[in-house]
Amino acid sequence: MSQNGFDNGGISGVCKRAQLPDEVEFVLSVLERLARRYGHRQALMGIEIINEPNTTTSWPMMNVTERYKAVDPELAEGTGPIGFDRLKDFYVTAYHRLRDADKDALPTDKAVVFHDGFDIEQWKDFMRGDDGRLAPEFENVVLDTHQYLMTAEMMGCPQTVEGYDDFVRNTYAPMIAEMSEYFPVIVGEWCLFNSVGCGVDPHGGQSVLNGEEGAQAETLTAEQKRSLYQGVAESQLAAWSKGSGFYYWNYKLLTDTVNTPG
């Protein structure tokens, strides 16, 4: 029943998993099986509990019910965001289930990773003890945040080279640095895609904000585009380096696969 209603969340337009105890239990059982199967493999860094839960913070911005129309409207009834109290309770339960020694648990040298639900500020008091530090019952916990220039644009970042650079340096960089005082932070998804560079460029794609009208003509020369992408790469890499790691999202979509007919 999906944790976000996105096209990557199992069922587009449906976000009901957190409301359904049987679905929640199923996810917990999957995590336990993953821990048993892969937990002692040398190459494993850790296990992330769920990907991109759509929370009360992100719900209005993501506009799931309009952008990702449900194939079955009846199935989508009751769809809605996940509250942070419910999400935090789920994460704590999942942590203990993953670390349960009676079930061949995930060893503590493997991380338990949790996503910020698109609001990284929510997690400053999470898993804290009375002294403000990580409570002793929790070990090797990592905070995952996904940051895209497209999201920055949704938050009001100007669609200019200077606007991107300013937003990354003065919003993203201090945010990563601050939250790293609470958890190791990884930027689990980021890329170079932005509305200035997209046009009909095969190395960019159609802007999901500007729609097809924004992809009718090139406005930048090849050299301008190279400079643009190098610039946003440098500023983002500098910001992410204030955390504990980052993963570049390299899967390329040239059209809006949800809203483009066929």
Salt bridges, closest charged atoms under 4 A:
GLU25 OE2 - ARG97 NH2 2.64
GLU32 OE2 - ARG97 NE 2.50
GLU32 OE2 - LYS103 NZ 3.16
GLU52 OE2 - HIS146 ND1 2.75
GLU66 OE1 - LYS69 NZ 3.10
ASP104 OD1 - HIS40 NE2 3.38
ASP116 OD1 - HIS115 ND1 3.52
GLU121 OE1 - LYS124 NZ 2.90
ASP125 OD1 - LYS88 NZ 3.45
GLU137 OE1 - HIS96 NE2 3.02
ASP144 OD2 - HIS146 NE2 2.78
ASP165 OD1 - ARG169 NE 2.75
GLU178 OE2 - LYS124 NZ 2.58
GLU189 OE2 - HIS146 ND1 3.36
ASP201 OD1 - HIS203 ND1 3.58
ASP201 OD2 - LYS225 NZ 3.86
GLU218 OE1 - LYS225 NZ 2.72
